Amino acid sequence: MTASKQPSGVIRVRQKTLERRRQLVALSSRGISEQGYDKFSVNDLAAAAGLSVGGIYRYISTKSDLLVMACEDIYGGLSEALEQAVRETTGSEGQLRCAFALYLASCEAAKEQVILLYREYRHLPREDQRRYQDRESRIADLFAEIITTGQRSGQFNGADAQTVAQDMVLLGHLPALKSWTLGERVGERLIREQVDFVITGLTPSRKETARKRTATSAAIRTVTESEGTP
């Protein structure tokens, strides 16, 4: 039975359940952010939501589910959205621009959850830690695949695709980790600058790339030699 053919009462119940869950996710995020995971309790959530403790346990099984709920939207469904965007875009540069911009916008929208995950990651059940790792790895692998394809076609230079992909993943966390120093560089402006930064790094001329690599190697040798000096 499709959603349109389901009884209106069933649809209303499901909508109410989804709305309640969204409310609990928001309240869990706020409560854990303000009090920390160890201090925030199921009782606190019940009071904030106007429910009994028993009513809360209709949605969770253990306290750790509160943190899982608060972090659930991070990367949820994002891989599929990125893959769809790539399929609808031609050319490696266009695909990377589109996918990276979508990823950055998603991370900025979920920046409170991102910082929460950094702070409280150790409290997540092991299987949920692996789930977030897998989601993030899937996104990084998609970026790396686009870069590798672009390198084969000559659109991108020979930078290490996995290194660049991991840099891109971390750039998405910038609004959460460095919001205090970004000032007005947020939203579309920040996304545009980050996308241009990555693309520019991947598309300079071969001669310019060689020059920069030589300068970088020299800098690394200088640091290494100075650290080895008594």
N, CA and C of each residue as an Amber inpcrd file, in Angstrom:
protein
   690
   0.8490000  -1.2000000   0.0000000   0.0000000   0.0000000   0.0000000
   0.8830000   1.2470000   0.0000000   0.6930000   2.1160000  -0.9680000
   1.4840000   3.3410000  -1.0490000   1.0210000   4.3350000   0.0000000
   1.8800000   5.3520000   0.2300000   1.5560000   6.3620000   1.2500000
   0.2450000   7.0610000   0.9220000  -0.0120000   7.2920000  -0.3940000
  -1.2160000   8.0230000  -0.7860000  -2.4720000   7.1990000  -0.5570000
  -2.3200000   5.8580000  -0.4910000  -3.4780000   4.9950000  -0.3150000
  -3.6800000   4.5670000   1.1320000  -2.7680000   4.9500000   2.0170000
  -2.9020000   4.5900000   3.4140000  -4.0000000   5.4260000   4.0600000
  -4.6720000   4.8520000   5.0580000  -5.7030000   5.6140000   5.7710000
  -5.1250000   6.9010000   6.3420000  -5.9130000   7.9550000   6.2960000
  -5.4230000   9.2580000   6.7600000  -5.0030000   9.2070000   8.2220000
  -5.6630000   8.3590000   9.0230000  -5.3010000   8.2500000  10.4330000
  -3.8990000   7.7000000  10.6150000  -3.5300000   6.7130000   9.7870000
  -2.1900000   6.1310000   9.8570000  -1.1460000   7.1650000   9.4780000
  -1.4380000   7.9400000   8.4350000  -0.5090000   8.9700000   7.9860000
  -0.3030000  10.0150000   9.0770000  -1.4010000  10.4090000   9.7360000
  -1.2940000  11.4150000  10.7970000  -0.4610000  10.8980000  11.9630000
  -0.6350000   9.6260000  12.3180000   0.1330000   9.0370000  13.4190000
   1.6160000   9.0320000  13.0760000   1.9340000   8.6530000  11.8460000
   3.3320000   8.6180000  11.4280000   3.9400000  10.0120000  11.4080000
   3.1840000  10.9760000  10.9340000   3.6770000  12.3530000  10.9130000
   3.9260000  12.8670000  12.3230000   3.0120000  12.5300000  13.2210000
   3.1670000  12.9580000  14.6110000   4.3980000  12.3110000  15.2380000
   4.6260000  11.0270000  14.9150000   5.7930000  10.3220000  15.4390000
   7.0910000  10.9450000  14.9270000   7.1100000  11.2880000  13.6340000
   8.2900000  11.9240000  13.0560000   8.5330000  13.2970000  13.6710000
   7.4760000  14.0540000  13.8840000   7.6090000  15.3710000  14.4900000
   8.1300000  15.2590000  15.9210000   7.6170000  14.2750000  16.6520000
   8.0810000  14.0750000  18.0210000   9.5510000  13.6730000  18.0300000
   9.9340000  12.8160000  17.1040000  11.3220000  12.3870000  17.0420000
  12.2370000  13.5740000  16.7240000  11.8210000  14.4240000  15.7770000
  12.6160000  15.6080000  15.4610000  12.7590000  16.5070000  16.6830000
  11.6780000  16.6170000  17.4570000  11.7330000  17.4200000  18.6750000
  12.7400000  16.8290000  19.6690000  12.7050000  15.5210000  19.8370000
  13.6110000  14.8650000  20.7740000  15.0640000  14.9870000  20.3220000
  15.2870000  14.9090000  19.0100000  16.6370000  15.0800000  18.4710000
  17.1560000  16.4770000  18.7990000  16.3180000  17.4920000  18.5710000
  16.7210000  18.8760000  18.8480000  16.9850000  19.0820000  20.3370000
  16.1080000  18.5520000  21.1760000  16.2730000  18.7190000  22.6200000
  17.4820000  17.9460000  23.1320000  17.7300000  16.7610000  22.5880000
  18.9030000  15.9770000  22.9830000  20.1820000  16.7110000  22.6060000
  20.2180000  17.2470000  21.3960000  21.4030000  17.9830000  20.9370000
  21.6880000  19.1590000  21.8630000  20.6310000  19.9290000  22.1620000
  20.8090000  21.1050000  23.0120000  21.2310000  20.7110000  24.4290000
  20.5580000  19.7000000  24.9710000  20.8490000  19.2940000  26.3450000
  22.2530000  18.7420000  26.5090000  22.6800000  17.8890000  25.5790000
  24.0170000  17.3070000  25.6750000  25.0740000  18.3700000  25.4270000
  24.8020000  19.3060000  24.5100000  25.7440000  20.3930000  24.2370000
  25.9500000  21.2670000  25.4650000  24.8530000  21.5510000  26.1720000
  24.9200000  22.4530000  27.3190000  25.4400000  21.7660000  28.5740000
  25.0320000  20.5060000  28.8090000  25.3660000  19.8350000  30.0560000
  26.4630000  18.7870000  29.9230000  26.6970000  18.3160000  28.7120000
  27.6160000  17.1970000  28.5240000  26.8490000  15.8920000  28.6340000
  27.3470000  14.8740000  27.9730000  26.6440000  13.5940000  27.9330000
  26.4680000  12.9910000  29.3280000  27.5170000  13.0640000  30.1570000
  27.4650000  12.4200000  31.4650000  26.3800000  13.0210000  32.3620000
  26.1450000  14.3330000  32.2600000  25.1930000  14.9990000  33.1460000
  23.7700000  15.0070000  32.5990000  23.6370000  15.0300000  31.2860000
  22.3000000  15.0680000  30.6930000  21.6340000  13.7050000  30.8600000
  20.3870000  13.7050000  31.3150000  19.7040000  12.4520000  31.6260000
  18.4030000  12.3090000  30.8500000  17.8720000  11.1080000  30.8890000
  16.5730000  10.8410000  30.2830000  15.5030000  11.6820000  30.9780000
  15.6320000  11.8700000  32.2800000  14.6920000  12.7100000  33.0250000
  14.7180000  14.1540000  32.5230000  15.9350000  14.6530000  32.2270000
  16.0580000  16.0070000  31.6930000  15.3290000  16.1240000  30.3590000
  15.5110000  15.1220000  29.5030000  14.8660000  15.1390000  28.2000000
  13.3510000  15.0660000  28.3440000  12.8770000  14.2130000  29.2520000
  11.4370000  14.0760000  29.4550000  10.8230000  15.3920000  29.9130000
  11.5140000  16.0700000  30.8330000  11.0000000  17.3450000  31.3300000
  10.9660000  18.3910000  30.2140000  12.0180000  18.4400000  29.4080000
  12.0790000  19.4260000  28.3300000  11.0340000  19.1560000  27.2600000
  10.7350000  17.8740000  27.0290000   9.7760000  17.4990000  25.9780000
   8.3380000  17.4760000  26.4700000   8.1360000  17.5860000  27.7850000
   6.7920000  17.5200000  28.3260000   6.2190000  16.1140000  28.2730000
   7.0970000  15.1050000  28.4100000   6.6790000  13.7050000  28.3840000
   7.0820000  13.0300000  29.6900000   6.4850000  11.8890000  29.9440000
   6.9340000  11.0800000  31.0670000   8.1850000  10.3270000  30.6490000
   8.9300000   9.8460000  31.6350000  10.1210000   9.0570000  31.3150000
   9.7200000   7.8210000  30.5170000   8.5930000   7.2280000  30.8870000
   8.0950000   6.0800000  30.1390000   7.7860000   6.4310000  28.6960000
   7.2800000   7.6600000  28.4840000   6.9860000   8.1080000  27.1300000
   8.2480000   8.2530000  26.3040000   9.3430000   8.6950000  26.9380000
  10.6220000   8.8220000  26.2310000  11.1060000   7.4550000  25.7760000
  10.9010000   6.4420000  26.6230000  11.4100000   5.1070000  26.2880000
  10.5860000   4.4300000  25.1850000   9.6000000   5.1160000  24.6700000
   8.9420000   4.6320000  23.4450000   9.8380000   4.8820000  22.2380000
  10.7930000   5.8220000  22.3950000  11.6480000   6.2110000  21.2760000
  13.0900000   5.7370000  21.4390000  13.5050000   5.4050000  22.6540000
  14.8810000   4.9620000  22.8860000  14.8750000   3.7000000  23.7470000
  16.0300000   3.0160000  23.7490000  16.1820000   1.8290000  24.5940000
  17.1400000   2.0830000  25.7420000  18.2030000   2.8520000  25.4820000
  19.2030000   3.1660000  26.4950000  19.5590000   4.6450000  26.4010000
  20.2750000   5.1340000  27.4090000  20.6770000   6.5350000  27.4120000
  21.5530000   6.8620000  26.2090000  22.3960000   5.9270000  25.7920000
  23.2790000   6.1990000  24.6550000  22.4960000   6.5090000  23.3860000
  21.2440000   6.0550000  23.3380000  20.4090000   6.3610000  22.1760000
  20.1600000   7.8640000  22.0490000  20.2310000   8.5920000  23.1720000
  20.0620000  10.0420000  23.1190000  21.1520000  10.6710000  22.2660000
  22.3870000  10.2250000  22.4750000  23.5050000  10.7550000  21.7000000
  23.4180000  10.3010000  20.2510000  23.0170000   9.0540000  20.0470000
  22.8490000   8.5380000  18.6870000  21.8020000   9.3660000  17.9510000
  20.6810000   9.6670000  18.6320000  19.6270000  10.4780000  18.0240000
  20.1370000  11.8710000  17.6900000  20.9210000  12.4560000  18.6010000
  21.4130000  13.8120000  18.4040000  22.3580000  13.8950000  17.2100000
  23.0740000  12.8050000  16.9550000  24.0650000  12.7950000  15.8750000
  23.5570000  12.1160000  14.6110000  22.3240000  11.6260000  14.6330000
  21.8150000  10.7870000  13.5500000  21.8120000  11.4860000  12.1990000
  21.5640000  12.7820000  12.1810000  21.4380000  13.4850000  10.9070000
  22.7790000  13.7400000  10.2210000  23.8910000  13.5430000  10.9380000
  25.1980000  13.7860000  10.3370000  25.4520000  12.7400000   9.2620000
  25.6040000  13.1680000   8.0510000  25.8730000  12.3020000   6.9040000
  24.6980000  11.4070000   6.5290000  23.6010000  11.4540000   7.2830000
  22.4720000  10.5750000   6.9750000  21.9130000  10.8520000   5.5890000
  22.0070000   9.8870000   4.6920000  21.4990000  10.0440000   3.3390000
  22.3620000  10.9260000   2.4530000  23.4800000  11.4410000   2.9990000
  24.3030000  12.3850000   2.2340000  25.0350000  11.6880000   1.0930000
  25.5440000  10.4860000   1.3390000  26.2570000   9.7690000   0.2850000
  25.3790000   9.5670000  -0.9370000  24.1420000   9.1710000  -0.6940000
  23.2140000   8.9600000  -1.7990000  22.9450000  10.2570000  -2.5600000
  22.8110000  11.3600000  -1.8120000  22.5680000  12.6600000  -2.4530000
  23.7780000  13.0940000  -3.2810000  24.9780000  12.8480000  -2.7650000
  26.1910000  13.2000000  -3.4970000  26.3170000  12.3800000  -4.7740000
  26.0350000  11.0920000  -4.6640000  26.1250000  10.2150000  -5.8300000
  25.1200000  10.6340000  -6.9030000  23.9360000  11.0340000  -6.4700000
  22.9290000  11.5020000  -7.4150000  23.3900000  12.7780000  -8.0980000
  23.9790000  13.6870000  -7.3320000  24.4720000  14.9400000  -7.8980000
  25.5730000  14.6840000  -8.9150000  26.4310000  13.7250000  -8.6380000
  27.5160000  13.3960000  -9.5590000  26.9560000  12.8140000 -10.8540000
  25.9640000  11.9630000 -10.7330000  25.3710000  11.3630000 -11.9310000
  24.7310000  12.4140000 -12.8330000  24.2420000  13.4810000 -12.2390000
  23.5400000  14.5110000 -13.0070000  24.4580000  15.6200000 -13.5080000
  25.7660000  15.4790000 -13.2580000  26.7300000  16.5140000 -13.6480000
  27.7930000  15.9070000 -14.5590000  28.2310000  16.6470000 -15.5630000
  29.2400000  16.1560000 -16.4890000  30.5910000  16.7820000 -16.1930000
  31.6550000  16.0220000 -16.4810000  33.0070000  16.5300000 -16.2910000
  33.4620000  16.4020000 -14.8540000  34.7100000  15.9930000 -14.6570000
  35.2200000  15.7750000 -13.3030000  35.2230000  17.0410000 -12.4620000
  35.6140000  18.1730000 -13.0640000  35.6270000  19.4110000 -12.2860000
  34.2170000  19.8050000 -11.8630000  33.2680000  19.7160000 -12.7810000
  31.8870000  20.0390000 -12.4410000  31.3380000  19.1130000 -11.3810000
  31.6540000  17.8310000 -11.4820000  31.1920000  16.8570000 -10.4900000
  31.7800000  17.1480000  -9.1100000  33.0830000  17.4620000  -9.0890000
  33.7190000  17.7280000  -7.7980000  33.1810000  19.0080000  -7.1840000
  32.9940000  20.0320000  -7.9970000  32.4210000  21.2820000  -7.4850000
  31.0330000  21.0480000  -6.8950000  30.1970000  20.3450000  -7.6340000
  28.8200000  20.1210000  -7.2110000  28.7630000  19.2820000  -5.9360000
  29.4940000  18.1550000  -5.9230000  29.4640000  17.2550000  -4.7710000
  30.0630000  17.9140000  -3.5340000  31.1720000  18.6310000  -3.7110000
  31.8270000  19.2650000  -2.5680000  30.9670000  20.3840000  -1.9900000
  30.3420000  21.1790000  -2.8450000  29.4650000  22.2530000  -2.3640000
  28.2840000  21.6820000  -1.5900000  27.7150000  20.5890000  -2.0820000
  26.6010000  19.9520000  -1.3920000  27.0370000  19.4120000  -0.0360000
  28.2120000  18.8070000   0.0020000  28.7500000  18.2870000   1.2630000
  28.9820000  19.4130000   2.2670000  29.5910000  20.5120000   1.8190000
  29.8650000  21.6360000   2.7140000  28.5840000  22.2420000   3.2720000
  27.5720000  22.3790000   2.4140000  26.2990000  22.9410000   2.8680000
  25.6460000  22.0310000   3.9020000  25.7330000  20.7250000   3.6900000
  25.1550000  19.7760000   4.6350000  25.8580000  19.8470000   5.9860000
  27.1880000  19.9400000   5.9680000  27.9450000  20.0210000   7.2150000
  27.6490000  21.3050000   7.9670000  27.5060000  22.4160000   7.2310000
  27.2130000  23.6830000   7.9080000  25.8300000  23.6530000   8.5430000
  24.8730000  23.0160000   7.8690000  23.5280000  22.9150000   8.4240000
  23.5100000  22.0620000   9.6850000  24.4510000  21.1190000   9.7860000
  24.4920000  20.2080000  10.9400000  25.6790000  20.5030000  11.8480000
  26.1560000  21.7620000  11.8640000  27.3860000  22.0610000  12.5950000
  27.2690000  21.8170000  14.0980000  26.0770000  21.9990000  14.6620000
  25.9150000  21.7240000  16.0890000  26.0930000  20.2400000  16.3650000
  25.5680000  19.3990000  15.4700000  25.7330000  17.9620000  15.6350000
  27.1860000  17.5390000  15.3920000  27.8530000  18.2250000  14.4550000
  29.2530000  17.8970000  14.1610000  30.1270000  18.1380000  15.3900000
  29.9830000  19.2930000  16.0090000  30.7990000  19.5890000  17.1900000
  30.4330000  18.6680000  18.3360000  29.1630000  18.3060000  18.4210000
  28.7210000  17.3710000  19.4490000  29.3730000  16.0110000  19.2540000
  29.4640000  15.5700000  18.0140000  30.0810000  14.2800000  17.7190000
  31.5580000  14.2940000  18.0780000  32.2420000  15.4070000  17.8000000
  33.6540000  15.5100000  18.1860000  33.8100000  15.4060000  19.7020000
  32.9470000  16.0880000  20.4290000  33.0660000  16.1360000  21.8890000
  32.7070000  14.8160000  22.5450000  31.6850000  14.1540000  22.0430000
  31.1180000  13.0060000  22.7610000  31.2900000  11.6750000  22.0260000
  32.1620000  11.6450000  21.0390000  32.3140000  10.4490000  20.2030000
  32.5940000   9.1970000  21.0360000  33.3850000   9.3350000  22.0800000
  33.7670000   8.1720000  22.8870000  32.5740000   7.5250000  23.5810000
  31.4690000   8.2710000  23.7380000  30.2930000   7.7220000  24.4140000
  29.3720000   6.9460000  23.4730000  29.6130000   7.0570000  22.1740000
  28.7710000   6.3250000  21.2260000  29.0590000   4.8340000  21.3170000
  28.0510000   3.9940000  21.1890000  28.2870000   2.5500000  21.1120000
  29.2330000   2.2390000  19.9580000  30.0210000   1.1840000  20.0910000
  31.0230000   0.8590000  19.0910000  30.4390000   0.7220000  17.6830000
  29.2610000   0.1100000  17.5940000  28.6760000  -0.0830000  16.2670000
  28.2820000   1.2390000  15.6200000  27.8850000   2.2240000  16.4380000
  27.5360000   3.5330000  15.8890000  28.7860000   4.3130000  15.5070000
  29.8820000   4.1270000  16.2510000  31.1470000   4.7330000  15.8450000
  31.5550000   4.2270000  14.4680000  31.4500000   2.9230000  14.2760000
  31.8060000   2.3490000  12.9710000  30.8800000   2.8530000  11.8730000
  29.6130000   3.0500000  12.2120000  28.6530000   3.5200000  11.2110000
  29.0270000   4.9210000  10.7180000  29.4090000   5.8090000  11.6320000
  29.8070000   7.1490000  11.2160000  31.1230000   7.1300000  10.4580000
  32.0330000   6.2420000  10.8750000  33.2890000   6.0960000  10.1410000
  33.0270000   5.6260000   8.7130000  32.1280000   4.6670000   8.5700000
  31.7990000   4.1350000   7.2450000  31.1530000   5.2110000   6.3710000
  30.2550000   6.0010000   6.9650000  29.6060000   7.0740000   6.2000000
  30.6410000   8.0810000   5.7110000  31.5530000   8.4620000   6.5980000
  32.5550000   9.4480000   6.2250000  33.5120000   8.8880000   5.1750000
  33.8840000   7.6090000   5.3280000  34.7880000   6.9800000   4.3640000
  34.1390000   6.8990000   2.9910000  32.8590000   6.6410000   2.9610000
  32.1560000   6.5570000   1.6820000  32.1780000   7.9010000   0.9610000
  32.0240000   8.9840000   1.7060000  32.0650000  10.3210000   1.1130000
  33.4700000  10.6370000   0.6080000  34.4910000  10.3420000   1.4340000
  35.8700000  10.5890000   1.0200000  36.2170000   9.7680000  -0.2210000
  35.7760000   8.5240000  -0.2590000  36.0560000   7.6670000  -1.4200000
  35.4110000   8.2270000  -2.6890000  34.2320000   8.8130000  -2.5540000
  33.5670000   9.4120000  -3.7100000  34.3790000  10.5900000  -4.2400000
  34.8480000  11.4620000  -3.3260000  35.6830000  12.5880000  -3.7440000
  36.9490000  12.0750000  -4.4330000  37.5840000  11.0690000  -3.8330000
  38.8300000  10.5340000  -4.3900000  38.6040000   9.9230000  -5.7680000
  37.4790000   9.2700000  -5.9410000  37.1700000   8.6620000  -7.2330000
  37.0110000   9.7250000  -8.3210000  36.3330000  10.8210000  -7.9900000
  36.1690000  11.9080000  -8.9580000  37.5330000  12.5000000  -9.3160000
  38.3690000  12.7080000  -8.2970000  39.6940000  13.2850000  -8.5300000
  40.5290000  12.3620000  -9.4140000  40.5040000  11.0690000  -9.1110000
  41.2770000  10.1030000  -9.8960000  40.8200000  10.0780000 -11.3520000
  39.5100000  10.1220000 -11.5600000  38.9810000  10.1630000 -12.9270000
  39.4390000  11.4170000 -13.6460000  39.4400000  12.5440000 -12.9330000
  39.8930000  13.8000000 -13.5160000  41.3800000  13.7760000 -13.8390000
  42.1610000  13.0740000 -13.0260000  43.5860000  12.9540000 -13.2980000
  43.8300000  12.1300000 -14.5640000  43.0470000  11.0820000 -14.7340000
  43.1980000  10.2340000 -15.9170000  42.8540000  10.9780000 -17.2020000
  41.8990000  11.9100000 -17.0970000  41.4920000  12.6640000 -18.2870000
  42.3180000  13.9300000 -18.4760000  43.2380000  14.2120000 -17.5380000
  44.0830000  15.3860000 -17.6580000  43.4860000  16.6590000 -17.0930000
  42.3000000  16.5820000 -16.4590000  41.6830000  17.7820000 -15.8850000
  42.3460000  18.2010000 -14.5850000  42.8480000  17.2170000 -13.8230000
  43.4790000  17.5000000 -12.5370000  44.9390000  17.0740000 -12.5670000
  45.7290000  17.6680000 -11.6850000  47.1400000  17.2960000 -11.5890000
  47.2960000  16.0000000 -10.7860000  48.5300000  15.6260000 -10.5150000
  48.7860000  14.3260000  -9.8890000  48.7970000  14.3160000  -8.3820000
  48.1030000  15.2120000  -7.7200000  48.0320000  15.2110000  -6.2530000
  47.4540000  13.8910000  -5.7580000  47.8440000  13.4800000  -4.5530000
  47.3240000  12.2400000  -4.0050000  45.8250000  12.3800000  -3.7450000
  45.0300000  11.5820000  -4.4280000  43.5690000  11.7390000  -4.3970000
  42.9970000  11.5120000  -3.0020000  43.4980000  10.5090000  -2.2950000
  42.9530000  10.2240000  -0.9650000  43.3000000  11.3260000   0.0310000
  44.5000000  11.8830000  -0.0840000  44.8790000  12.9810000   0.8130000
  43.9780000  14.1930000   0.5930000  43.7740000  14.5410000  -0.6800000
  42.9010000  15.6790000  -0.9880000  41.4820000  15.4010000  -0.5090000
  41.0020000  14.1810000  -0.6950000  39.6430000  13.8260000  -0.2770000
  39.4780000  13.9600000   1.2320000  40.4780000  13.5350000   1.9990000
  40.3980000  13.6690000   3.4530000  40.4560000  15.1300000   3.8700000
  41.2570000  15.9390000   3.1570000  41.2750000  17.3850000   3.4190000
  39.8900000  17.9860000   3.1950000  39.2260000  17.5440000   2.1340000
  37.8990000  18.0590000   1.8120000  36.8900000  17.7070000   2.8980000
  36.9720000  16.4750000   3.3950000  36.0740000  16.0570000   4.4760000
  36.2770000  16.9510000   5.6960000  37.5280000  17.2020000   6.0390000
  37.8240000  18.0240000   7.2140000  37.3870000  19.4710000   7.0220000
  37.5050000  19.9950000   5.8000000  37.0530000  21.3600000   5.5380000
  35.5660000  21.5280000   5.8260000  34.7970000  20.4560000   5.6410000
  33.3710000  20.5260000   5.9430000  33.0940000  20.7590000   7.4170000
  34.0470000  20.4030000   8.2770000  33.8590000  20.5570000   9.7170000
  34.3020000  21.9320000  10.2170000  34.8530000  22.7380000   9.3120000
  35.3810000  24.0480000   9.7060000  34.3510000  24.9480000  10.3910000
  33.1080000  25.0660000   9.8710000  32.1340000  25.9390000  10.5570000
  31.8450000  25.5070000  11.9910000  31.9380000  24.2010000  12.2590000
  31.6920000  23.7130000  13.6190000  32.8950000  23.9530000  14.5270000
  34.0910000  23.7000000  14.0030000  35.2840000  23.7550000  14.8360000
  35.8670000  25.1600000  14.9700000  35.6070000  26.0220000  13.9770000
  36.2200000  27.3480000  13.9820000  35.2010000  28.4730000  13.7920000
  33.9820000  28.2630000  14.2500000  32.9420000  29.2830000  14.0670000
  33.3160000  30.5920000  14.7460000  34.0830000  30.5110000  15.8230000
  34.4470000  31.7050000  16.5760000  35.4000000  32.6180000  15.8150000
  36.0820000  32.0910000  14.8100000  37.0580000  32.9120000  14.0870000
  36.6900000  33.1920000  12.6400000  35.6050000  32.5910000  12.1450000
  35.2320000  32.7630000  10.7420000  34.5680000  34.1090000  10.4650000
  33.9420000  34.6880000  11.4730000  33.2890000  35.9780000  11.2820000
  32.1740000  35.8920000  10.2560000  32.2360000  36.7530000   9.2530000
  31.1970000  36.7910000   8.2250000  31.4420000  35.7710000   7.1100000
  32.5350000  35.0410000   7.1840000  32.8470000  34.0690000   6.1360000
  32.0950000  32.7710000   6.3880000  30.7940000  32.8320000   6.1830000
  29.9350000  31.6640000   6.3990000  28.9710000  31.5430000   5.2160000
  28.1990000  30.4760000   5.2220000  27.1860000  30.3000000   4.1960000
  27.7820000  30.1620000   2.8080000  27.1070000  30.7570000   1.8290000
  27.5100000  30.6100000   0.4330000  28.9190000  31.1370000   0.1750000
  29.2800000  32.2090000   0.8450000  30.6150000  32.7750000   0.6270000
  31.6940000  31.7820000   1.0340000  31.5670000  31.1850000   2.2090000
  32.5650000  30.2280000   2.6800000  32.6100000  29.0070000   1.7670000
  31.4410000  28.5090000   1.3850000  31.3870000  27.3410000   0.5070000
  32.0780000  27.6350000  -0.8200000  31.7880000  28.7870000  -1.3980000
  32.3980000  29.1490000  -2.6860000  33.9160000  29.2270000  -2.5620000
  34.4020000  29.8290000  -1.4920000  35.8420000  29.9810000  -1.3190000
  36.5180000  28.6310000  -1.0820000  35.8630000  27.7480000  -0.3410000
  36.4410000  26.4350000  -0.0870000  36.4800000  25.5900000  -1.3600000
  35.4160000  25.6450000  -2.1390000  35.3790000  24.8940000  -3.3990000
  36.4640000  25.4080000  -4.3380000  36.5660000  26.7230000  -4.4910000
  37.5810000  27.3080000  -5.3680000  38.9940000  26.9550000  -4.8870000
  39.1820000  26.9250000  -3.5870000  40.4890000  26.5900000  -3.0040000
  40.9240000  25.1930000  -3.4300000  40.0220000  24.2340000  -3.3190000
  40.3530000  22.8460000  -3.6730000  40.5680000  22.7020000  -5.1790000
  39.6640000  23.2680000  -5.9640000  39.7730000  23.1410000  -7.4190000
  41.0440000  23.8090000  -7.9230000  41.3810000  24.9790000  -7.3870000
  42.6000000  25.6700000  -7.7980000  43.8320000  24.8280000  -7.4890000
  43.8190000  24.1680000  -6.3530000  44.9410000  23.3140000  -5.9860000
  45.1000000  22.1060000  -6.8880000  44.0030000  21.7010000  -7.5100000
  44.0400000  20.5230000  -8.3750000  44.2840000  20.8570000  -9.8380000
  44.1770000  22.1440000 -10.2050000  44.2230000  22.4720000 -11.6320000
  45.2920000  23.4810000 -12.0580000  46.3610000  23.7160000 -11.2910000
  47.3930000  24.6080000 -11.7990000  48.1660000  23.9290000 -12.9270000
  48.9710000  24.6960000 -13.6490000  49.7580000  24.1160000 -14.7380000
  50.7820000  23.1450000 -14.1790000  51.2350000  22.2320000 -15.0340000
  52.2300000  21.2490000 -14.6030000  53.5140000  21.9350000 -14.1200000
  53.8970000  22.9950000 -14.8060000  55.1050000  23.7080000 -14.4220000
  54.9470000  24.3340000 -13.0470000  53.8010000  24.9470000 -12.8200000
  53.5430000  25.5750000 -11.5170000  53.4740000  24.5350000 -10.4240000
  52.8630000  23.3920000 -10.7240000  52.7710000  22.3140000  -9.7460000
  54.1510000  21.8250000  -9.3460000  55.0260000  21.6300000 -10.3240000
  56.3750000  21.1610000 -10.0370000  57.1230000  22.1700000  -9.1680000
  56.9510000  23.4580000  -9.4630000  57.6270000  24.5040000  -8.6880000
  57.1710000  24.4890000  -7.2330000  55.8590000  24.3440000  -7.0310000
  55.3160000  24.3390000  -5.6690000  55.7660000  23.1080000  -4.9050000
  55.8130000  21.9680000  -5.5880000  56.2570000  20.7490000  -4.9120000
  57.7210000  20.8600000  -4.4970000  58.5440000  21.4840000  -5.3340000
  59.9480000  21.6750000  -4.9950000  60.0780000  22.5670000  -3.7680000
  59.2920000  23.6470000  -3.7190000  59.3230000  24.5590000  -2.5750000
  58.8490000  23.8620000  -1.3010000  57.8130000  23.0310000  -1.4360000
  57.2990000  22.3100000  -0.2720000  58.3220000  21.3120000   0.2500000
  58.9640000  20.5910000  -0.6600000  59.9840000  19.6100000  -0.2600000
  61.1300000  20.2950000   0.4690000  61.5210000  21.4690000  -0.0240000
  62.5970000  22.2170000   0.6210000  62.1950000  22.6360000   2.0280000
  60.9330000  23.0680000   2.1890000  60.4420000  23.4780000   3.5090000
  60.4310000  22.3020000   4.4740000  60.0200000  21.1370000   3.9800000
  59.9810000  19.9390000   4.8310000  61.3850000  19.5510000   5.2760000
  62.3410000  19.6170000   4.3400000  63.7210000  19.2830000   4.6940000
  64.2650000  20.2420000   5.7390000  63.9090000  21.5140000   5.6140000
  64.3740000  22.5140000   6.5690000  63.8580000  22.2100000   7.9710000
  62.5600000  21.8740000   8.0650000  61.9650000  21.5450000   9.3640000
  62.5910000  20.2900000   9.9390000  62.7520000  19.2700000   9.0940000
  63.3130000  17.9930000   9.5520000  64.7250000  18.1810000  10.0620000
  65.5210000  18.9480000   9.3180000  66.9160000  19.1670000   9.7220000
  67.0010000  19.9660000  11.0180000  66.0980000  20.9570000  11.1700000
  66.1340000  21.7690000  12.3850000  65.7090000  20.9740000  13.5930000
  64.7600000  20.0380000  13.4070000  64.3260000  19.1910000  14.5380000
  65.4090000  18.2140000  14.9360000  66.2610000  17.8500000  13.9740000
  67.3220000  16.8990000  14.2930000  68.5810000  17.5680000  14.8400000
  68.5830000  18.8930000  14.8880000  69.7540000  19.6140000  15.3880000
  69.7260000  19.6890000  16.9110000  70.7900000  19.2570000  17.5940000
  70.7840000  19.3030000  19.0790000  70.6820000  20.7210000  19.5890000
